[in-house]
Amino acid sequence: METIELLRRFADPEVMKTLTLMQRMTAGLITTVLGMGITLVSLVVLQLVIGVMARLSSTKPVKTAELQPQGAACSAGNNGKDFLNDEEIVAAITTALALQLKTSVSNIVIRNIERVEDPAPVWQRAGITEHMNNSL
């Protein structure tokens, strides 16, 4: 029996009962391979489309200025302005962590601050923040 004819007969539940066990197994195997093959091809095409879209929509990374070490800020002759800003940033981060973790500020020690770029879109960050606030 030809493969196409077997699949036509396999589609009808009443006619399927008249098929032999080997014909049913063959038709089931063919159906499985076709389904998995179509899925694989679709996923590969989707991955290629996403890759092309990512390359077309990507922006050049913005270079961020690194924070100067505390000693360098004072010795640069700028009257300690950067040093005070760094201390204010550390104080703000420490306070925010203390509030979030519900602990004392004296229990938190910040040793290093690095600015990182967040590649997540705004709606994702809003969802994460909402989820974190609702889980408490």
Z-matrix of the N, CA and C atoms (Angstrom, degrees):
N
C 1 1.454
C 2 1.532 1 108.15
N 3 1.303 2 117.11 1 138.24
C 4 1.450 3 122.69 2 -179.06
C 5 1.527 4 110.02 3 -71.99
N 6 1.349 5 116.55 4 151.22
C 7 1.463 6 122.28 5 -175.69
C 8 1.526 7 111.62 6 -60.82
N 9 1.320 8 117.45 7 -44.15
C 10 1.466 9 120.79 8 -179.02
C 11 1.525 10 110.22 9 -64.14
N 12 1.302 11 117.23 10 -42.36
C 13 1.476 12 121.06 11 178.66
C 14 1.524 13 110.41 12 -64.62
N 15 1.343 14 116.12 13 -40.27
C 16 1.460 15 120.19 14 178.46
C 17 1.526 16 111.09 15 -62.57
N 18 1.336 17 117.07 16 -41.72
C 19 1.465 18 120.01 17 179.06
C 20 1.523 19 111.85 18 -68.07
N 21 1.340 20 117.32 19 -34.95
C 22 1.477 21 119.97 20 175.78
C 23 1.520 22 110.51 21 -62.66
N 24 1.310 23 115.99 22 -43.33
C 25 1.461 24 119.96 23 -179.40
C 26 1.526 25 110.45 24 -70.94
N 27 1.322 26 116.84 25 -32.34
C 28 1.458 27 122.08 26 -179.99
C 29 1.523 28 111.56 27 -67.91
N 30 1.322 29 118.00 28 -27.02
C 31 1.463 30 122.59 29 -178.41
C 32 1.520 31 112.41 30 -72.28
N 33 1.332 32 117.90 31 -27.31
C 34 1.470 33 121.89 32 -178.60
C 35 1.523 34 109.19 33 -91.22
N 36 1.339 35 118.66 34 118.46
C 37 1.462 36 120.68 35 -176.76
C 38 1.533 37 113.43 36 -62.32
N 39 1.315 38 117.67 37 -34.39
C 40 1.462 39 120.53 38 -178.70
C 41 1.523 40 111.09 39 -70.94
N 42 1.313 41 116.50 40 -42.64
C 43 1.465 42 120.65 41 -179.28
C 44 1.530 43 109.95 42 -73.49
N 45 1.321 44 117.22 43 -28.77
C 46 1.453 45 120.92 44 -178.13
C 47 1.529 46 111.37 45 -61.49
N 48 1.319 47 116.96 46 -31.28
C 49 1.464 48 120.95 47 179.80
C 50 1.525 49 111.82 48 -65.05
N 51 1.313 50 116.97 49 -24.56
C 52 1.469 51 120.02 50 -178.10
C 53 1.530 52 112.00 51 -85.50
N 54 1.333 53 118.55 52 -10.34
C 55 1.462 54 121.86 53 -179.54
C 56 1.529 55 110.31 54 -74.43
N 57 1.308 56 116.09 55 152.07
C 58 1.459 57 120.33 56 176.26
C 59 1.522 58 109.16 57 -75.73
N 60 1.328 59 114.91 58 167.08
C 61 1.455 60 120.01 59 -178.80
C 62 1.528 61 110.74 60 -61.36
N 63 1.316 62 116.52 61 -41.17
C 64 1.465 63 120.39 62 -179.72
C 65 1.523 64 111.20 63 -65.30
N 66 1.330 65 118.26 64 -39.02
C 67 1.467 66 121.72 65 178.12
C 68 1.526 67 110.52 66 -66.21
N 69 1.344 68 116.98 67 -40.31
C 70 1.464 69 120.36 68 178.17
C 71 1.528 70 111.01 69 -65.59
N 72 1.340 71 117.02 70 -42.70
C 73 1.460 72 120.69 71 178.97
C 74 1.530 73 110.98 72 -63.60
N 75 1.325 74 116.39 73 -41.90
C 76 1.460 75 120.72 74 179.72
C 77 1.525 76 110.72 75 -64.83
N 78 1.322 77 116.58 76 -46.06
C 79 1.463 78 120.66 77 179.53
C 80 1.530 79 110.93 78 -63.75
N 81 1.331 80 117.51 79 -40.41
C 82 1.472 81 120.89 80 177.75
C 83 1.514 82 111.61 81 -64.30
N 84 1.337 83 116.90 82 -40.99
C 85 1.456 84 121.32 83 178.35
C 86 1.524 85 111.48 84 -65.26
N 87 1.330 86 116.10 85 -42.73
C 88 1.469 87 120.38 86 178.53
C 89 1.530 88 110.31 87 -63.20
N 90 1.331 89 116.25 88 -42.65
C 91 1.461 90 120.63 89 179.43
C 92 1.527 91 110.63 90 -63.18
N 93 1.322 92 116.83 91 -41.80
C 94 1.462 93 121.10 92 179.37
C 95 1.524 94 111.43 93 -64.02
N 96 1.337 95 116.17 94 -46.52
C 97 1.458 96 120.13 95 -179.64
C 98 1.527 97 110.80 96 -63.89
N 99 1.313 98 117.69 97 -40.86
C 100 1.464 99 120.66 98 178.10
C 101 1.530 100 111.03 99 -63.37
N 102 1.310 101 116.43 100 -45.96
C 103 1.470 102 120.16 101 -179.83
C 104 1.515 103 112.30 102 -62.57
N 105 1.330 104 116.46 103 -45.80
C 106 1.462 105 119.94 104 -180.00
C 107 1.526 106 111.00 105 -68.48
N 108 1.330 107 117.31 106 -35.69
C 109 1.460 108 120.70 107 178.37
C 110 1.510 109 112.08 108 -65.76
N 111 1.321 110 116.27 109 -44.24
C 112 1.469 111 120.50 110 178.59
C 113 1.530 112 109.98 111 -63.66
N 114 1.330 113 116.89 112 -41.10
C 115 1.462 114 120.64 113 178.33
C 116 1.523 115 110.87 114 -63.10
N 117 1.330 116 117.05 115 -44.51
C 118 1.466 117 120.84 116 179.73
C 119 1.525 118 111.39 117 -61.84
N 120 1.319 119 116.72 118 -45.83
C 121 1.465 120 120.25 119 179.67
C 122 1.527 121 110.20 120 -63.11
N 123 1.327 122 117.17 121 -40.72
C 124 1.471 123 120.65 122 179.26
C 125 1.526 124 111.18 123 -63.18
N 126 1.331 125 117.04 124 -42.05
C 127 1.462 126 120.16 125 -179.84
C 128 1.525 127 111.68 126 -67.46
N 129 1.323 128 117.49 127 -38.07
C 130 1.460 129 120.45 128 177.91
C 131 1.527 130 109.96 129 -64.68
N 132 1.333 131 116.96 130 -44.41
C 133 1.462 132 120.58 131 178.36
C 134 1.525 133 110.20 132 -62.71
N 135 1.323 134 117.30 133 -41.98
C 136 1.464 135 121.45 134 178.57
C 137 1.528 136 110.88 135 -62.63
N 138 1.331 137 117.25 136 -41.28
C 139 1.456 138 120.41 137 178.33
C 140 1.529 139 110.83 138 -63.94
N 141 1.311 140 117.52 139 -40.62
C 142 1.460 141 120.52 140 178.37
C 143 1.530 142 111.12 141 -64.78
N 144 1.319 143 116.75 142 -42.75
C 145 1.467 144 120.57 143 179.41
C 146 1.525 145 110.20 144 -63.27
N 147 1.330 146 117.51 145 -42.73
C 148 1.461 147 120.68 146 179.63
C 149 1.530 148 110.02 147 -65.05
N 150 1.327 149 117.55 148 -39.82
C 151 1.460 150 120.65 149 177.64
C 152 1.506 151 112.26 150 -62.42
N 153 1.334 152 116.88 151 -43.10
C 154 1.468 153 120.83 152 178.76
C 155 1.525 154 110.13 153 -65.34
N 156 1.322 155 116.92 154 -43.21
C 157 1.466 156 120.60 155 179.83
C 158 1.533 157 110.67 156 -64.20
N 159 1.327 158 117.15 157 -37.67
C 160 1.468 159 120.08 158 179.60
C 161 1.527 160 110.25 159 -65.57
N 162 1.316 161 116.80 160 -40.34
C 163 1.461 162 119.12 161 179.22
C 164 1.523 163 111.62 162 -68.83
N 165 1.319 164 117.03 163 -36.33
C 166 1.459 165 120.06 164 -179.11
C 167 1.530 166 111.88 165 -72.65
N 168 1.324 167 116.59 166 -34.33
C 169 1.461 168 119.35 167 -174.60
C 170 1.515 169 113.37 168 -97.47
N 171 1.326 170 118.72 169 -3.00
C 172 1.463 171 119.45 170 -176.98
C 173 1.527 172 109.80 171 -73.74
N 174 1.307 173 113.44 172 144.41
C 175 1.452 174 119.93 173 176.58
C 176 1.516 175 108.32 174 -106.64
N 177 1.297 176 116.44 175 157.82
C 178 1.448 177 119.79 176 178.52
C 179 1.524 178 108.76 177 -68.80
N 180 1.340 179 117.24 178 139.02
C 181 1.464 180 119.18 179 -178.67
C 182 1.525 181 111.06 180 -64.27
N 183 1.306 182 114.85 181 138.48
C 184 1.455 183 121.56 182 179.75
C 185 1.519 184 107.72 183 -86.04
N 186 1.316 185 116.38 184 129.00
C 187 1.456 186 119.88 185 178.11
C 188 1.516 187 108.58 186 -78.55
N 189 1.325 188 114.99 187 129.73
C 190 1.458 189 119.70 188 178.92
C 191 1.518 190 108.85 189 -104.03
N 192 1.299 191 115.20 190 146.32
C 193 1.451 192 120.15 191 178.63
C 194 1.519 193 108.99 192 -76.23
N 195 1.307 194 116.15 193 134.49
C 196 1.458 195 120.10 194 179.42
C 197 1.523 196 109.11 195 -82.03
N 198 1.323 197 115.21 196 147.97
C 199 1.456 198 119.89 197 177.59
C 200 1.518 199 108.94 198 -72.21
N 201 1.328 200 116.42 199 138.28
C 202 1.455 201 120.23 200 178.21
C 203 1.518 202 109.21 201 -78.10
N 204 1.317 203 116.67 202 148.68
C 205 1.470 204 118.20 203 173.53
C 206 1.523 205 109.52 204 -60.67
N 207 1.323 206 117.07 205 155.38
C 208 1.455 207 120.65 206 -174.48
C 209 1.516 208 112.37 207 -61.49
N 210 1.316 209 117.71 208 -38.99
C 211 1.462 210 120.40 209 -179.99
C 212 1.517 211 111.30 210 -65.75
N 213 1.316 212 118.30 211 -37.91
C 214 1.460 213 122.00 212 -178.88
C 215 1.520 214 111.07 213 -68.73
N 216 1.325 215 117.24 214 -31.41
C 217 1.460 216 120.00 215 -178.80
C 218 1.529 217 110.54 216 -67.62
N 219 1.320 218 116.75 217 -39.57
C 220 1.464 219 119.40 218 -179.38
C 221 1.510 220 111.89 219 -75.51
N 222 1.341 221 117.64 220 -35.87
C 223 1.451 222 120.01 221 -176.45
C 224 1.527 223 112.59 222 -81.04
N 225 1.307 224 118.37 223 -7.13
C 226 1.452 225 121.07 224 -178.17
C 227 1.519 226 112.06 225 -76.54
N 228 1.313 227 117.75 226 -9.11
C 229 1.452 228 120.87 227 177.28
C 230 1.518 229 112.82 228 81.63
N 231 1.310 230 118.29 229 25.09
C 232 1.463 231 120.12 230 179.79
C 233 1.525 232 110.50 231 -106.49
N 234 1.324 233 116.39 232 27.88
C 235 1.462 234 123.59 233 175.59
C 236 1.520 235 113.27 234 60.13
N 237 1.325 236 117.92 235 22.68
C 238 1.457 237 120.99 236 175.16
C 239 1.507 238 115.04 237 76.12
N 240 1.332 239 118.93 238 15.11
C 241 1.463 240 120.77 239 -178.51
C 242 1.523 241 112.31 240 -60.43
N 243 1.363 242 116.99 241 -47.14
C 244 1.454 243 120.29 242 179.48
C 245 1.518 244 111.08 243 -63.83
N 246 1.327 245 115.72 244 -36.41
C 247 1.451 246 120.41 245 179.96
C 248 1.522 247 110.19 246 -61.72
N 249 1.345 248 116.08 247 -43.97
C 250 1.462 249 119.42 248 179.33
C 251 1.518 250 111.08 249 -65.76
N 252 1.336 251 117.64 250 -39.03
C 253 1.458 252 120.16 251 178.34
C 254 1.522 253 110.70 252 -64.30
N 255 1.341 254 117.08 253 -39.78
C 256 1.460 255 120.31 254 177.36
C 257 1.518 256 110.73 255 -62.91
N 258 1.331 257 116.59 256 -42.19
C 259 1.463 258 119.70 257 178.77
C 260 1.523 259 111.25 258 -64.29
N 261 1.316 260 116.38 259 -38.51
C 262 1.469 261 119.74 260 178.04
C 263 1.526 262 110.79 261 -65.52
N 264 1.319 263 116.39 262 -39.92
C 265 1.464 264 119.82 263 178.48
C 266 1.525 265 110.32 264 -64.26
N 267 1.332 266 116.90 265 -44.72
C 268 1.462 267 121.37 266 178.66
C 269 1.527 268 109.86 267 -61.55
N 270 1.315 269 117.09 268 -42.01
C 271 1.467 270 120.85 269 179.83
C 272 1.529 271 111.01 270 -63.95
N 273 1.329 272 116.24 271 -42.64
C 274 1.463 273 119.51 272 -179.90
C 275 1.522 274 111.03 273 -65.95
N 276 1.332 275 116.91 274 -42.83
C 277 1.468 276 119.96 275 179.56
C 278 1.525 277 110.45 276 -66.08
N 279 1.318 278 117.12 277 -41.92
C 280 1.461 279 121.02 278 179.14
C 281 1.521 280 111.01 279 -61.88
N 282 1.317 281 116.78 280 -43.90
C 283 1.467 282 120.69 281 178.83
C 284 1.520 283 111.50 282 -63.49
N 285 1.338 284 116.59 283 -43.50
C 286 1.464 285 119.50 284 179.42
C 287 1.518 286 111.39 285 -63.84
N 288 1.323 287 116.86 286 -40.81
C 289 1.468 288 119.89 287 177.46
C 290 1.521 289 111.23 288 -64.95
N 291 1.327 290 116.61 289 -41.84
C 292 1.461 291 120.05 290 179.92
C 293 1.525 292 111.00 291 -62.04
N 294 1.329 293 116.58 292 -41.05
C 295 1.460 294 119.42 293 178.41
C 296 1.519 295 111.59 294 -66.89
N 297 1.328 296 116.89 295 -42.66
C 298 1.458 297 120.96 296 -178.40
C 299 1.530 298 111.32 297 -67.57
N 300 1.334 299 116.18 298 -40.82
C 301 1.462 300 120.61 299 -178.03
C 302 1.527 301 112.66 300 -87.08
N 303 1.334 302 116.58 301 -4.75
C 304 1.464 303 123.32 302 179.79
C 305 1.523 304 111.11 303 54.75
N 306 1.319 305 114.87 304 53.91
C 307 1.458 306 122.24 305 179.75
C 308 1.516 307 109.03 306 -137.56
N 309 1.308 308 116.64 307 175.61
C 310 1.459 309 121.87 308 179.41
C 311 1.525 310 110.10 309 -79.81
N 312 1.312 311 116.21 310 151.02
C 313 1.460 312 121.54 311 178.66
C 314 1.524 313 110.31 312 -63.91
N 315 1.326 314 117.04 313 -29.98
C 316 1.467 315 120.13 314 -178.75
C 317 1.536 316 112.01 315 -70.27
N 318 1.318 317 117.88 316 -15.83
C 319 1.467 318 120.93 317 179.03
C 320 1.524 319 112.65 318 -85.35
N 321 1.322 320 118.27 319 -4.87
C 322 1.464 321 122.07 320 -176.33
C 323 1.518 322 109.23 321 -112.48
N 324 1.326 323 115.75 322 129.95
C 325 1.458 324 121.39 323 177.74
C 326 1.530 325 107.35 324 -123.33
N 327 1.325 326 116.42 325 122.10
C 328 1.465 327 121.38 326 177.78
C 329 1.520 328 107.04 327 -103.56
N 330 1.336 329 115.43 328 119.81
C 331 1.464 330 120.61 329 -177.60
C 332 1.518 331 112.53 330 -99.99
N 333 1.335 332 116.56 331 -30.68
C 334 1.460 333 119.10 332 -173.60
C 335 1.526 334 108.77 333 -149.90
N 336 1.313 335 115.88 334 138.20
C 337 1.460 336 121.08 335 176.82
C 338 1.516 337 107.83 336 -123.32
N 339 1.316 338 116.56 337 123.99
C 340 1.459 339 121.53 338 176.21
C 341 1.517 340 108.78 339 -126.52
N 342 1.298 341 115.67 340 132.62
C 343 1.456 342 120.45 341 177.62
C 344 1.528 343 108.28 342 -81.80
N 345 1.321 344 116.26 343 127.12
C 346 1.460 345 120.55 344 178.24
C 347 1.516 346 108.18 345 -121.84
N 348 1.320 347 114.91 346 147.58
C 349 1.448 348 120.35 347 178.17
C 350 1.514 349 109.06 348 -83.18
N 351 1.314 350 117.79 349 134.16
C 352 1.454 351 121.42 350 178.24
C 353 1.517 352 108.30 351 -97.55
N 354 1.338 353 117.58 352 110.60
C 355 1.460 354 119.43 353 -178.27
C 356 1.527 355 113.10 354 -77.50
N 357 1.328 356 117.12 355 -6.25
C 358 1.461 357 120.54 356 -176.90
C 359 1.525 358 110.42 357 -72.29
N 360 1.335 359 116.58 358 142.19
C 361 1.463 360 118.98 359 176.51
C 362 1.534 361 111.28 360 -69.75
N 363 1.295 362 115.52 361 164.16
C 364 1.464 363 121.69 362 -175.84
C 365 1.527 364 111.15 363 -60.25
N 366 1.330 365 117.46 364 -41.40
C 367 1.469 366 119.94 365 -177.75
C 368 1.521 367 110.77 366 -64.89
N 369 1.336 368 118.46 367 -32.36
C 370 1.456 369 120.71 368 178.90
C 371 1.524 370 110.38 369 -70.82
N 372 1.334 371 116.91 370 -42.75
C 373 1.458 372 119.59 371 178.36
C 374 1.522 373 110.69 372 -63.57
N 375 1.335 374 117.15 373 -39.15
C 376 1.463 375 120.37 374 178.72
C 377 1.524 376 110.58 375 -64.01
N 378 1.326 377 116.36 376 -40.30
C 379 1.469 378 120.22 377 178.61
C 380 1.519 379 111.93 378 -65.09
N 381 1.326 380 116.82 379 -40.93
C 382 1.467 381 120.47 380 178.90
C 383 1.519 382 110.02 381 -65.05
N 384 1.325 383 116.26 382 -43.63
C 385 1.465 384 119.75 383 179.01
C 386 1.514 385 110.99 384 -62.54
N 387 1.317 386 117.20 385 -42.93
C 388 1.467 387 120.80 386 178.69
C 389 1.535 388 110.64 387 -63.38
N 390 1.311 389 116.17 388 -41.85
C 391 1.464 390 119.94 389 179.99
C 392 1.527 391 110.99 390 -64.60
N 393 1.334 392 116.70 391 -40.64
C 394 1.464 393 120.28 392 179.81
C 395 1.533 394 110.53 393 -66.62
N 396 1.318 395 116.62 394 -39.74
C 397 1.465 396 119.63 395 -179.83
C 398 1.531 397 111.91 396 -69.67
N 399 1.317 398 117.52 397 -33.41
C 400 1.462 399 121.44 398 -178.85
C 401 1.519 400 112.44 399 -78.39
N 402 1.333 401 117.50 400 -23.50
C 403 1.468 402 119.93 401 -176.28
C 404 1.520 403 112.29 402 -81.83
N 405 1.327 404 118.42 403 -9.98
C 406 1.473 405 120.02 404 -178.95
C 407 1.473 406 111.98 405 -81.26
